[in-house]
């Protein structure tokens, strides 16, 4: 069992992966002097690529940068024409980020290869560790450019965007000696990839609540986003009687409670969030005449999500009619659920059980590169416990002991990937 092996420092270390995440959390690997922010195709991204490239080479990999500025380290297998196993996550971050969201999966992938290299061991298939350049969408107003490029699903029209400084994607790529006209060369040929494995911090509290270091992702949640607009009538706060008010904020408040109730009464993986709210005219002595807010609905499958959306639409229609408020619901984004491959989930079950840990399956409410890679190949995801479920925040934390467990699970998964599957 991998969990009982005493590994030398060069043979793979979860604690070392955590320490390297910490090292990447400060200058020159951040685009801001305080806190962590690493954007795609930025100076900090370039510095991080240089450092991670060094670690990949030390682990015995050949290193290259593809047409989308993804960093790829390859460890050849014994069968040159066999499909490769891809292990990856993202190197970019949100503003004021934590240090483990993304990089931990990359660095644990490197540790898996380091363990094989230390044993002078090759598997029948090649292993490629991929550091995707953009997942968060923190520089340009879209996300997952880089994994979509690899999966062959990148629509070139989505690249016609600019960042806050007015720099477009073509210019940003050109600064790296990359040509936007060639970005689709990053696409992999269907059949050339065996599977994609992504290890990622959970970004939620479930594993910690269950006392477990790792969990197996069943699917990346289906998501729908909307803009909600409540149109009432503004009025003087002192002279407009309660009976005659058409208060947009009161209607919105009732709607928010209805949304919460629908989500609470649904399945365990159904969530609904109103994360942004603006009201007008926004004066202390004026009854609000208009409210704008966002709505984000997610569930483990499309049907559950869509049923919740229908219930919310019906509730809002009743509230609007009762209060004399016009409520407009505008769709913004729809993402289908991305289920992980059942056979790979079973293999992860076995790998977790081999460490003496009860396998725990859970839905990912957050989006990940695995959801775009599913268009190319079977995908699997392993979650690692994070303290307090905190993520996208400097307090994000992963216990090195949990990273050791994750590494052991990954190694078992990789080294037994060619074995007959016992269900």
C-alpha positions as CSV (number, residue, x, y, z in Angstrom):
1,X,0.0,0.0,0.0
2,X,1.4,3.4,-1.0
3,X,0.4,4.9,2.3
4,X,2.7,2.6,4.2
5,X,5.8,3.3,2.1
6,X,8.5,5.5,3.4
7,X,9.3,7.8,0.5
8,X,12.6,9.5,0.0
9,X,12.4,13.3,-0.7
10,X,12.9,12.7,-4.4
11,X,10.3,10.0,-4.7
12,X,7.2,12.1,-4.3
13,X,6.0,14.2,-1.4
14,X,2.6,15.7,-0.7
15,X,4.1,18.0,1.9
16,X,6.6,19.2,-0.7
17,X,3.7,20.0,-3.1
18,X,2.1,22.1,-0.4
19,X,5.4,23.9,0.3
20,X,5.7,24.7,-3.4
21,X,2.2,26.1,-3.5
22,X,3.3,28.4,-0.7
23,X,6.4,29.4,-2.6
24,X,4.3,30.3,-5.6
25,X,2.1,32.5,-3.4
26,X,4.5,35.5,-3.3
27,X,6.5,37.7,-5.6
28,X,7.6,37.2,-8.3
29,X,4.7,34.8,-8.8
30,X,2.0,37.4,-8.0
31,X,1.0,40.4,-10.1
32,X,0.3,42.4,-6.9
33,X,2.8,43.3,-4.2
34,X,0.3,42.4,-1.4
35,X,-1.6,39.1,-1.6
36,X,-1.8,36.7,-4.5
37,X,-3.1,37.5,-8.0
38,X,-1.7,35.6,-11.0
39,X,-3.4,36.3,-14.3
40,X,-3.0,34.5,-17.6
41,X,-0.1,35.7,-19.8
42,X,1.0,38.1,-17.1
43,X,4.6,38.6,-15.7
44,X,3.6,36.5,-12.6
45,X,2.3,33.8,-14.9
46,X,5.6,33.8,-16.8
47,X,7.6,33.6,-13.6
48,X,5.5,30.7,-12.3
49,X,5.9,28.8,-15.6
50,X,9.6,29.1,-15.3
51,X,9.7,27.8,-11.8
52,X,7.2,24.9,-12.4
53,X,9.2,24.0,-15.5
54,X,12.2,23.5,-13.3
55,X,10.3,21.3,-11.0
56,X,9.0,19.3,-13.9
57,X,12.4,18.7,-15.3
58,X,13.7,17.7,-11.9
59,X,11.0,15.0,-11.9
60,X,12.2,13.6,-15.2
61,X,9.8,15.3,-17.6
62,X,10.3,16.9,-21.0
63,X,8.7,20.3,-20.9
64,X,7.0,22.5,-23.5
65,X,4.6,25.4,-23.8
66,X,1.6,24.9,-26.2
67,X,-0.1,27.4,-28.4
68,X,-2.4,28.5,-25.6
69,X,0.4,29.1,-23.1
70,X,-0.3,25.9,-21.2
71,X,2.8,24.4,-19.6
72,X,3.1,20.7,-20.3
73,X,5.5,18.2,-18.7
74,X,5.6,14.7,-20.4
75,X,6.9,11.5,-18.9
76,X,7.1,8.9,-21.7
77,X,5.6,5.4,-21.3
78,X,6.9,2.2,-22.7
79,X,4.4,2.1,-25.5
80,X,5.0,5.1,-27.7
81,X,1.7,5.0,-29.5
82,X,-0.5,4.5,-26.4
83,X,-2.9,7.3,-25.3
84,X,-1.5,9.5,-22.6
85,X,-2.9,10.1,-19.1
86,X,-3.3,13.8,-18.5
87,X,-3.0,15.2,-14.9
88,X,-3.8,18.9,-14.6
89,X,-5.3,21.9,-13.1
90,X,-4.9,25.7,-13.4
91,X,-2.0,28.0,-12.6
92,X,-3.9,31.3,-12.6
93,X,-5.8,32.7,-9.7
94,X,-8.5,35.2,-8.6
95,X,-7.5,38.4,-6.9
96,X,-6.5,38.2,-3.3
97,X,-6.4,34.4,-3.8
98,X,-5.4,31.4,-1.7
99,X,-2.3,29.5,-2.7
100,X,-3.7,26.0,-3.3
101,X,-6.7,26.5,-5.7
102,X,-5.3,25.1,-8.9
103,X,-1.5,24.8,-8.2
104,X,-2.0,21.9,-5.7
105,X,-3.3,19.6,-8.5
106,X,-0.4,20.5,-10.8
107,X,2.3,20.0,-8.1
108,X,0.8,16.7,-6.9
109,X,0.9,15.5,-10.5
110,X,4.6,16.4,-10.6
111,X,5.1,14.4,-7.4
112,X,3.4,11.4,-8.9
113,X,5.9,11.5,-11.8
114,X,8.8,12.1,-9.4
115,X,7.9,8.9,-7.6
116,X,8.1,6.9,-10.9
117,X,11.2,8.6,-12.0
118,X,13.0,7.9,-8.7
119,X,12.2,4.2,-9.3
120,X,13.4,4.4,-12.9
121,X,9.9,3.1,-13.7
122,X,7.8,3.7,-16.8
123,X,4.1,2.8,-17.2
124,X,2.7,1.5,-20.5
125,X,1.2,5.0,-21.1
126,X,2.8,8.4,-21.0
127,X,1.8,10.8,-18.2
128,X,1.5,14.5,-19.1
129,X,1.1,17.1,-16.3
130,X,-0.7,20.2,-17.6
131,X,-0.7,23.6,-15.9
132,X,-3.6,25.4,-17.6
133,X,-3.0,29.1,-18.0
134,X,-6.6,30.4,-17.6
135,X,-9.4,28.8,-15.6
136,X,-10.6,31.6,-13.4
137,X,-11.2,34.2,-16.1
138,X,-9.7,36.8,-13.8
139,X,-8.0,38.7,-16.7
140,X,-10.4,38.4,-19.6
141,X,-14.2,38.3,-19.3
142,X,-14.4,34.5,-20.0
143,X,-13.0,31.5,-18.4
144,X,-11.3,28.2,-19.2
145,X,-9.8,29.4,-22.4
146,X,-6.8,27.1,-22.1
147,X,-8.5,23.8,-21.3
148,X,-11.1,24.5,-24.0
149,X,-8.2,24.9,-26.4
150,X,-6.8,21.5,-25.4
151,X,-10.2,19.9,-25.6
152,X,-10.8,21.4,-29.1
153,X,-13.9,23.2,-28.0
154,X,-12.6,26.8,-28.1
155,X,-14.7,29.1,-30.2
156,X,-12.4,31.7,-31.7
157,X,-15.0,34.3,-31.5
158,X,-14.8,34.2,-27.7
159,X,-11.2,35.4,-28.0
160,X,-12.3,38.8,-29.2
161,X,-12.2,40.3,-25.7
162,X,-10.0,42.8,-23.8
163,X,-8.7,43.0,-20.3
164,X,-9.2,46.0,-18.0
165,X,-6.2,47.8,-19.6
166,X,-7.7,47.4,-23.1
167,X,-5.2,44.7,-24.1
168,X,-6.8,42.0,-26.3
169,X,-6.0,38.3,-26.3
170,X,-4.1,38.4,-29.5
171,X,-1.7,41.1,-28.2
172,X,-1.3,39.2,-24.9
173,X,-0.3,36.1,-26.7
174,X,2.0,38.0,-29.1
175,X,3.9,39.2,-26.1
176,X,4.7,35.6,-25.4
177,X,5.7,35.0,-29.1
178,X,2.4,33.1,-29.6
179,X,0.1,33.6,-32.5
180,X,-3.7,33.7,-31.8
181,X,-4.2,32.2,-35.3
182,X,-2.5,29.1,-34.0
183,X,-4.2,28.7,-30.7
184,X,-6.3,25.8,-31.9
185,X,-3.1,23.9,-32.5
186,X,-3.2,23.2,-28.7
187,X,-6.2,20.8,-29.4
188,X,-5.6,17.2,-28.7
189,X,-6.8,14.5,-31.1
190,X,-9.6,12.4,-29.8
191,X,-8.3,9.0,-28.9
192,X,-4.8,10.4,-28.1
193,X,-5.8,10.8,-24.4
194,X,-6.5,8.0,-22.1
195,X,-8.1,10.0,-19.3
196,X,-7.9,13.3,-17.4
197,X,-7.3,13.4,-13.7
198,X,-7.7,16.6,-11.7
199,X,-6.9,16.9,-8.0
200,X,-8.3,20.1,-6.4
201,X,-9.1,21.5,-3.1
202,X,-12.7,21.0,-2.3
203,X,-13.5,24.7,-1.8
204,X,-16.3,23.7,0.5
205,X,-16.9,22.3,4.0
206,X,-18.2,18.8,3.4
207,X,-15.0,16.8,3.7
208,X,-14.0,18.7,6.9
209,X,-17.5,18.1,8.3
210,X,-17.2,14.4,7.6
211,X,-13.7,14.1,9.0
212,X,-12.2,13.0,5.6
213,X,-9.0,14.1,3.9
214,X,-10.2,13.4,0.3
215,X,-13.4,12.8,-1.6
216,X,-14.3,11.6,-5.1
217,X,-16.2,13.9,-7.4
218,X,-19.2,12.5,-9.1
219,X,-20.0,15.4,-11.3
220,X,-19.4,19.1,-11.8
221,X,-22.7,20.8,-11.1
222,X,-25.2,22.0,-13.7
223,X,-25.4,25.8,-13.5
224,X,-27.8,28.5,-14.6
225,X,-27.3,32.3,-14.0
226,X,-29.9,35.0,-14.4
227,X,-30.3,38.7,-14.0
228,X,-33.4,39.6,-12.0
229,X,-35.1,43.0,-12.2
230,X,-37.9,44.2,-9.9
231,X,-39.7,47.4,-11.2
232,X,-42.0,49.0,-8.6
233,X,-42.6,52.7,-8.0
234,X,-40.4,55.1,-6.1
235,X,-42.2,57.3,-3.5
236,X,-41.6,59.6,-0.6
237,X,-40.8,57.5,2.5
238,X,-42.9,59.7,4.7
239,X,-46.0,60.3,2.6
240,X,-46.5,57.1,0.8
241,X,-48.7,54.9,3.0
242,X,-47.9,51.2,3.4
243,X,-51.1,50.2,1.6
244,X,-50.2,52.2,-1.5
245,X,-46.6,51.3,-1.8
246,X,-45.1,49.3,-4.7
247,X,-41.8,48.7,-3.0
248,X,-39.4,46.9,-5.3
249,X,-37.0,46.0,-2.4
250,X,-39.7,44.4,-0.3
251,X,-40.7,42.3,-3.3
252,X,-37.1,41.4,-3.9
253,X,-36.7,40.4,-0.2
254,X,-39.7,38.2,-0.4
255,X,-38.3,36.7,-3.6
256,X,-34.9,36.0,-2.0
257,X,-36.6,34.1,0.8
258,X,-38.7,32.1,-1.6
259,X,-35.5,31.2,-3.6
260,X,-33.8,30.1,-0.4
261,X,-36.8,28.0,0.6
262,X,-36.9,26.3,-2.7
263,X,-33.2,25.4,-2.6
264,X,-33.5,24.2,1.1
265,X,-36.4,22.0,0.2
266,X,-34.6,20.4,-2.7
267,X,-32.0,17.7,-3.0
268,X,-28.7,18.0,-1.0
269,X,-26.7,19.1,-4.0
270,X,-29.2,21.9,-5.0
271,X,-28.0,25.4,-4.2
272,X,-29.3,28.9,-5.1
273,X,-27.5,32.1,-4.5
274,X,-28.3,35.8,-4.9
275,X,-24.8,37.3,-4.8
276,X,-25.3,40.8,-6.1
277,X,-28.0,43.3,-5.4
278,X,-28.4,47.0,-6.4
279,X,-31.4,49.3,-5.7
280,X,-32.5,52.6,-7.0
281,X,-32.8,55.4,-6.3
282,X,-30.9,54.3,-3.2
283,X,-31.9,57.2,-0.9
284,X,-32.7,57.0,2.8
285,X,-36.0,58.8,2.4
286,X,-37.3,57.2,-0.8
287,X,-39.2,53.9,-1.3
288,X,-37.1,51.8,-3.6
289,X,-38.5,51.8,-7.1
290,X,-36.2,49.3,-8.8
291,X,-34.0,46.4,-7.7
292,X,-31.5,44.5,-9.8
293,X,-29.9,41.3,-8.6
294,X,-28.2,38.1,-9.8
295,X,-29.4,34.5,-9.4
296,X,-27.1,31.5,-9.5
297,X,-28.7,28.0,-9.4
298,X,-26.6,24.8,-9.4
299,X,-27.3,21.1,-8.9
300,X,-25.7,17.8,-9.6
301,X,-27.8,17.2,-12.7
302,X,-29.6,19.3,-15.3
303,X,-33.1,18.1,-14.4
304,X,-32.8,19.0,-10.7
305,X,-31.5,22.4,-11.6
306,X,-34.2,23.1,-14.2
307,X,-37.0,22.0,-11.8
308,X,-35.7,24.5,-9.2
309,X,-35.5,27.3,-11.8
310,X,-39.2,26.6,-12.8
311,X,-40.2,26.7,-9.2
312,X,-38.4,30.0,-8.7
313,X,-40.0,31.5,-11.8
314,X,-43.5,30.5,-10.5
315,X,-42.8,31.9,-7.1
316,X,-41.5,35.2,-8.5
317,X,-44.6,35.5,-10.8
318,X,-46.9,35.1,-7.7
319,X,-44.9,37.7,-5.7
320,X,-45.0,40.2,-8.6
321,X,-48.7,39.8,-9.1
322,X,-49.5,40.1,-5.4
323,X,-47.4,43.3,-5.0
324,X,-47.9,45.0,-8.3
325,X,-44.3,44.6,-9.2
326,X,-43.0,43.8,-12.7
327,X,-40.3,41.1,-12.4
328,X,-38.1,40.4,-15.4
329,X,-35.9,37.3,-15.5
330,X,-33.0,37.4,-18.0
331,X,-30.9,34.3,-18.6
332,X,-27.1,34.9,-18.6
333,X,-25.4,31.5,-18.7
334,X,-26.3,27.9,-18.9
335,X,-23.8,25.1,-18.2
336,X,-24.8,21.5,-18.3
337,X,-23.7,19.1,-15.6
338,X,-20.4,17.4,-16.3
339,X,-20.5,13.9,-14.9
340,X,-17.2,12.1,-14.2
341,X,-16.5,8.7,-15.8
342,X,-18.1,6.0,-13.6
343,X,-15.3,3.5,-14.2
344,X,-12.7,6.2,-13.1
345,X,-14.8,7.0,-10.0
346,X,-14.7,3.3,-9.1
347,X,-10.9,3.2,-9.5
348,X,-10.6,6.3,-7.2
349,X,-12.9,4.5,-4.7
350,X,-10.4,1.6,-4.7
351,X,-7.5,4.0,-4.4
352,X,-9.0,5.7,-1.4
353,X,-10.0,2.5,0.3
354,X,-6.4,1.2,-0.2
355,X,-5.3,4.0,2.2
356,X,-7.7,2.7,4.8
357,X,-10.2,5.6,4.2
358,X,-13.9,5.3,3.5
359,X,-14.6,6.5,0.0
360,X,-16.8,9.6,0.0
361,X,-18.5,10.8,-3.2
362,X,-19.7,14.3,-3.7
363,X,-20.8,16.8,-6.3
364,X,-18.5,19.8,-7.2
365,X,-20.5,23.0,-7.0
366,X,-17.7,24.9,-8.5
367,X,-16.6,24.8,-12.1
368,X,-13.2,23.2,-13.0
369,X,-11.1,22.4,-16.1
370,X,-12.4,18.8,-15.9
371,X,-15.8,20.0,-17.1
372,X,-14.3,21.2,-20.4
373,X,-11.9,18.2,-20.7
374,X,-14.9,15.9,-20.6
375,X,-15.5,16.7,-24.3
376,X,-12.1,15.1,-25.1
377,X,-11.8,12.1,-22.8
378,X,-13.1,10.4,-19.6
379,X,-12.5,12.5,-16.6
380,X,-11.9,12.0,-12.8
381,X,-11.6,14.4,-10.0
382,X,-10.2,14.0,-6.5
383,X,-11.1,16.6,-3.8
384,X,-8.7,17.5,-1.0
385,X,-10.1,18.8,2.3
386,X,-9.4,22.6,2.9
387,X,-9.7,24.2,6.3
388,X,-13.1,25.7,7.0
389,X,-14.1,25.1,3.4
390,X,-12.4,28.5,2.7
391,X,-11.2,29.3,-0.8
392,X,-10.6,32.3,-3.0
393,X,-9.2,33.9,0.1
394,X,-5.7,34.3,1.7
395,X,-6.9,32.1,4.6
396,X,-7.2,29.1,2.2
397,X,-5.3,26.2,3.8
398,X,-4.4,22.6,3.1
399,X,-2.9,20.3,5.7
400,X,0.3,18.7,4.3
401,X,-0.9,15.4,5.8
402,X,-4.0,15.6,3.6
403,X,-1.8,16.3,0.6
404,X,0.1,13.1,1.4
405,X,-3.1,11.1,1.4
406,X,-4.1,12.7,-1.9
407,X,-0.7,11.8,-3.4
408,X,-1.0,8.2,-2.3
409,X,-4.5,8.0,-3.8
410,X,-3.3,9.5,-7.1
411,X,-0.3,7.1,-7.2
412,X,-2.5,4.1,-6.6
413,X,-5.0,5.3,-9.3
414,X,-2.2,5.8,-11.8
415,X,-0.3,2.7,-11.2
416,X,-3.4,0.5,-11.3
417,X,-5.1,2.2,-14.2
418,X,-4.3,-0.6,-16.6
419,X,-5.5,-3.4,-14.2
420,X,-8.9,-5.1,-14.8
421,X,-11.6,-3.2,-13.0
422,X,-13.2,-5.0,-10.1
423,X,-16.5,-3.5,-9.1
